[in-house]
Amino acid sequence: MNINAVSWNQELIDKYNINGPRYTSYPTALALRDDFAVNQVAETLATGQAELSLYIHIPFCHKLCFYCGCNKVVTRHQHKADIYLDYLAKEMAMYQAMLGSRKINQVHLGGGTPTFLTEQQLSRLMSLLHRNFHITGDAEVSIEIDPRSCSEIKLRHLRALGFNRVSYGVQDFDQQVQIAINRVQDAELISNHVRLSRELGFDSVNLDLIYGLPYQQATSFNASIDQVIALNPDRVSLFSYAHLPSRFPGQRKIKDEWLPNAPLKLDLLQLGIGKFTEAGYQFIGMDHFAKADDALALAQQQGRLQRNFQGYTTAGQDCLIGLGASSISQVDGVLWQNAKDLSDYYAAIDNNQLAVVKGFVLSQDDRLRAALISQLICHFTLDIAAFSKQWALTSSILDFWTYFAAAKHKLQPFIADGLVTITANRIEVTALGRLWVRSICACFDAYLDDAATAPRYSKVV
C-alpha cells in the first residue's frame, strides 16, 4: 500500500487520535518512581554495556519560543552557563569514577539551546567531556542549533571542536507563524547555515519542522516544505505540535483558536509525508525522514534501527547516560532522571551526590514489552515465532497470544480498519497504520489503563 495514496478520514481521526506516548522508552518517563534507590545507578554501570552514548542537556535560551515543551531557563545572563558548566564538571567526574575506560560512541547536545553557549564555553564543555570520558575517534558528535544564536564563527568553532552532525530548528518559514510562536528567523539565515555546514564538512545536516502550529495552512506549509527540500538536508524531522498549556506555561501565549483543527493538522502531515517521500526521503516513521543512504535509513533497512530518549537512533536504546538538569538515562533496563530545577540539581551535586530524583527498574515483563514496542515502532513488523523464542514464550504462537491476550483484544479495531494485519506468524503495521503506530503500540502498554495517565500525553497526530 502506498502511504501517499491513502485517504485519512474523520472517523479514523476520532477513533485513533488518542493521547499517547511517543515511546522513546518503555515504560515512559511518567512511570519513573520517587522511591528509586540512587545506588542502583552505580550497580547498573558496574556491569553495563561496553559502549555508551552521552546526552548533555543545556537548558538556557536567550528568548522563549511559545510552542516549546522542553525543560529550559530563559535568560540573558551568560555567566549562568559558566556556573552550570562547573556543576556538569562535577557530575561528569562522578560518572567517570563509575565508568572507568568504558567507551562513548555518541555524544549529543540538546536543550534548551546548546548554542546559547559561547565559543569559550563550548570549548570548555568539550574539554570536560574528553577529560572524563573515552570518546571514540569515530563517535557521532551532534548538536541542536538555533540559527539565531549561532554565528558563522561559532559554527566553524563547533566543527573544529569535533562536532560532525548538526540539527537546525526551522519549525516553519511562514512569517505569520513565526511571529505567533515568537521565533522569527528568515530563510536566508537558515540557508546560509546549511550551505556553510556543507562547506565545513559536517557529516549530516538535519532540519526540524513542526506541523500543527498557529495559523498554519496547507498552502503556506507546502511552501515551507519546498524550501526545506531545496536545502537538501540529510534528514528531516517533522514533529507534531503538542499543545499542553496546563503543563507548559509558555504555550498559554498561543490561543486555541489560532491552531489548525484535527483534519487540517492531518492534512499538513499528509502533505509532509507525500512531498518528502516524493523527494527521495525514506519515511522512517512517526516524525523522521532520511535519505536512503543515510545511517538512519540504512539501519531501518537492515533491521538495526532502535529508539531512545533522543528519538530514532543507530546507537542502541539501552545504553544512554544523560547529564545535566532534567536529563534521563537508560542503561541495561534501568531508567533514572535528574532534577529538573537548577536549584535542586545544584544542591544535590553540592552534596557530592548524583542529582537523580526518580527512576525505574524494568521487570522481565517490562523488558519484553519494551522490545516488542521498539520493534513495531522502528520496523512496523514482528516475527512472532522468533520473538517468542527470544523471550522464552516458547515457539508456540498460542503462547504468545495467551500472554498478550489483552493486547490482541485492543488491536481488533485496528485490524478491522486496515491499520494492522495479523497472520499465522506475523504482526504487520500497514502503510496506513504507520500514521497511528503510537496508538497501535499503546495496545501492548501495561501502564496506560490508568485514566489519569493518558491525558498527560499529547495527541498522537
N, C-alpha and C positions, 0 to 999 in steps of 0.2 A: 504494500500500500504506500502510495506517495503522500507523505505528510502535507505537502504543499497543496494537494488536491482535495484535502479533507474539508468538509463544511462543519464548523462547530456551531451548534445551535444553542438557544437559550435554555432548553431543557437540560443539556449537559452542564451548562454553567451552574444552573440552580442545584443540580444533584451533586456535582463533584468539586465545586469551588469552595471547599471547606477550609477552616482554619487548620493548618497542619505544619509539622516541622519540615525543615529543609534537609534534615538527615545528614548534616555534616558530622554527626556522631549518632550512635545509638547505645544506650539511651541518650536523649538530648540533654543540653545543659540545664534544662529545667528540672531534671531528675537529680542533680547534684545535691548532696546532703550536708547539712551544717555539722553533723557529728563525725565527719570524716577524720580519721587519725592521720595527722601530718607525717608521722614516721613511716606511713605506708609509701611515701614518695621515695625515700632512701632505699627501702626494701625492694621496691619495684625496679629502681635504676640499678641496683646491685646485680641483678640478673637479666637486665633488659637487652634489647637488640644491639647488634654491633654498630649499626649506623642509625643516626637520628637526624631529625630536622629541627630547626630553630625558628620560632616566630617571635619577633620583638615588637611589642605594642608601643607606639609613640602617640600619646593621647592629645597632643597640643594642636590647635588650629588657630590661625590668625582671625578667622571670621566664621560665623555659624552658617552652615548650609541647612536650610529649614527642613529638608527631607531626611536628614541623616539620623540613623538609629545606632550609630557607633558610640562607644564609650570615649568621651572627648572632654577637653578643657579648652575653652575659647579664651585666648589671652594675647596681648601684645608684648608681654614681658618675656624677652628672650632668655633671661637668666634662669627662668623656671626650668628650662630644658637642661641647664648645667646641673641644677640640683637633682633632677630626675636621673641624669647620667651617673651621678655619684651613687645613687641607690641601685641602679642597674648593675654597676660595677660590683657592689656587694652581693647582689643576688647571683650574678654570674659566678662569683668566687664560691658561693655555696654549692652551686650545681657542679662546678669544676671538681670539687672535692669528691662528689658522688660519681662523676662520670669517668674520671681518670683519662685514659687515652682513647675513649670511645670517639668514633669519627662522626663528623657532621657533614652531610651531603647536600643540604639545602638550607638556605637562610632567607627569611622573608621579613621585610619591614612593612608593618601596616599601621593603621591608626583609626581615628585622628588623621593627621597629616605628617607623614615622616619627613617631607621636605620642609616642614617648619624649621628643622634643624639647619643651622648654618654649616658652611663647609668645614669649619673648625670642629663643630660638634659632631658632624658626620665622621670626620677623621678619628676623633676620639672614640666614638662608638665602635667603629670597625677595628680600631686598635685593641679595645677591650675584648671584643669577640675573638680576635685571633690570639690574644694573650690567654684567654680562659678555655678556649675550645679548639679541637683539632679539626679545622675545616679543610676538607679535601680540595686538591687543586682543581678538580673539575666540578666543584659544587655549583649548583644553581644559586645565584645571589640576586634576589629581586626586591623591588621597592615600588610602593604605590605613590604616584606623583600627582599633586595638584599643580597643573601647569602655571597657575598664577603665582606659586611660591617657589618656582624652580627656574632660575636664570640659566642662560647658556653656560655661564661659568660653573654653576652648580652641577649641571648635567655632565659637563666634561669631568668635573671632580668625582662624581659618582662612578663614572666609567674607570677613572684612574684608581679608585678605591677597590675595584674588582666587581662592581655590580655588572651583571650581564643580562638582566631582564628588567623591563620597565612596564608599568601599567599606568595609563593616563585616565583620569576621570573626566570624561566628556559629558555624560548624562544626557544632554540634548543641545543641539546647535541653535535652536529657535530662541530668539531674544526674549519673547514674552514669557516663555517657560523659565528661562534663566533668571529673569527678574523675580518671578513668583517664588523661586526656590532660593533666592539670594546667592546665586552663583553665576555671575556674569563673566564670560570669557569668550573672546572672539575666535572664529575659526582659524584665522591666520596664526594665532598664538599656538594652537594645538598642531597645526600643520608644520610649523617651524620646528616644534619639539620632535615630532615624528621623523622629519627629514634629518635632523641632527642626530637623533638616536641611531638611524641607519648609518650615517657617516662615521659615527664613533664606534660602530661595530657591536652594538648590543645584539645578543643572540635572538631576542624575542621582544616584540612590542605588542602590548595588549591595550585595547581601548574599551572603556566601560560606557554603556548606555543604560538608561533606566526608562522603562515604559510604565505608564500609569501616573505620570507627574501632572501637575495642574496645567490646564489649557492645551494639553497635547491633542492633536487631531491627526487623522491619517495622512493628510497632505503634507503637513509640516514635518511629521515624524518620518515620512517617506524621504523627504529632502535630507533630514539628518542622517538617515541610514546611507543614502547615496554618498554623502560627504565622508562617512566612515569608510565605506568600501573604496572610495577614491584614494584614501590614505593607505590602503593595502596593509593593515596590521596583520600580524601572525595569528592573533587570537582576538576574539570579541566576546565580551561579557554583556549579556542583555538581561539585566535584573528587573524584577518586578518591584515597584514601589510598594512598600508595606506601610500603610497609613495607620499608625497606632499612637495617636496623640496622647492617650492616657499614660503611655509608657515613656514617650519621648516628647518633652515639653516644647522643643523647637518646632515640632510638627503642628502645634496649635496655631502657628502663623499661616498655615495652609488651610483654607476653608474647604469644607466638604464639597460645596457646590462647584468648586474650581476643578474637581477631579473628574476624569473620564469615567463613565459608568462601566459596569462589568462587560457588556457586549463590545463597547468601543475599546476597552483595555485589551480584550481578547483579539480584536481586530489588529491592534498595534503589535501584539505578539505574533500573530499570523504573518503580518507584513514583514516583521524582522526575520522570522524563520524562512519565509519564502525568498526574500531578497538575498540573505546571506548564503543560503544553500545554492541558489542560482549563481552566485558569485564564486562558487567553488569551495565554500567553507563546509566542513563536516559539522553537523549538528550533534554536539557531544551529549546534550540532554539538559533539560531544565533551563539553563541560562548561559550556556557556553557554546562557542563555535571556534573551530580551529582549522587552519589549512591542513590538507590531507597529509602533508609531510611533517607537520608539527609533532613534537613529542607527545602531546596530549592525545592527538588523533591517532597516532601510531599505537599508543598504549591501549586505547579502546579497541582498535582493530585487532590487536594481539591478545586481548583479554586480560591486560595487566592494569587497567585503569582502576583507581581507588578514590576514596573520598575522605577528607578530614576537615578540620575546622577552617581550613583555608579554601575549601571547595574541592573541585576535582583535582587530583594530584597523581603524579607518577612516583612519588616518594614514599608511599605507604600511609595507611590510615591509623596505625597504632604505634607510632614512633615519633611523636611531635612533642617538643618541650616549648612552652610559652613563657616568655619573660616580660615583665612589666605589669602595670596595673591592668586588671581585668582579664589578662591572658589566660587561655585554657590549654592544658597539656593532656595528652593521651598516650600512654606507653603501656604496652602489654596488658590491656584490659583494665587499666586504672585511669580514671579521669580526675583532674583536680584544677581548680580555678583560683587565681589570685584575687585579692581585694580589689574592688572597682574604684573606690575613692582613693585619691592620692594620699590623704592623711592616714588612712588605715594601712595602705601599702608601705608608707614610710615608717609608721610606728612598729610594724612587725619586723622590718629589717633593722631598725634601731635596736631591737631586742635580739638581734642575731638569729632571727627565725625566718624561714620562708614565709612569704605573705599569703600562703594558701588559706582560704577561708571555707572552702567546701570541696567535696569530691565524691567519688563513687567507684566502687569495685564491682566490676561486672561478674555476674554469676555465669554458670555454664549456659543457662537459657538466654541470658543477655548476649553472650558471645555468638551463640548460634543465630539469633535473630539479627544481630548486627551484621554478620556475614551474609545472610540472605538479603537483607535490605540493601547492603552495599552492592551486591551482585546485580540486583534488579535496577538500582538507580544509576549504575555505571554502564551496564551491558544489556539491560532490558530482557534478559532471558535467564532461566535457571534450569540446569540439568538435574532433575530430582534425584535420580539414582546416584549420581556422582556426589551430590551434596549430602544425601543420606549416609552414604558410605563414609565420607569425610568426617561427618559429625556423629557417627555411631548411632544413627537412627535405623541401622541395618539397610540393606539394599531394597527392602520391600517398600513399594510406593504406598501401600496401605498404611504402613507405619508412619510415613511422612505426613500423610493427610490425617492420621489419627492425632498426631502431635499438633498439627496446625488446623484442627477442626474448626475452631472459632474463626480463623483467618479465611478458610475456604467459604464459610457462610458469608462473611463480609465481602468476599470477592464476587459473589453471584451477580449483583447489579452491573459490575464492571464487565463481566463476561457477557451478560445479556446485551449490553450496549456496544460490544465490539472493542472494548479497550484492553481486554486480556483474553488470551486463549489458553486453555489447559488441555493438554493431550496426555497420552499414557505416561510420558516421562518428562514433560517439559511445561514450565510456565513461561509464556511469551507475552510481553507487553507489545501491543500492536503499534503501528505508526501513530494512530490517533491517540492511543493510550499514553504515549510518551509525554504528552502535554500534562497528563494527570498522574505522572509517576509518583509524585509525593503522596497523593491520595491512595494510590494502589499500595505503596509501601506501608502506609498507615494501617492497613488491614493486618499486618504482622506485628504491629506495635503493641506491646503488653501494657504500656503506660498511658495510652490515650483514652481509656474508658472513663477517666475522671472528667466530669463535665466542667470542672473548674479549671482544668489544664488547657483544653483546646483553645479557648478564646485568647490565651496569651500568645498564640502563634499568629502569623499573618495568613491571609488568604493564599491559597495555592497559586492562583493567577491574579 
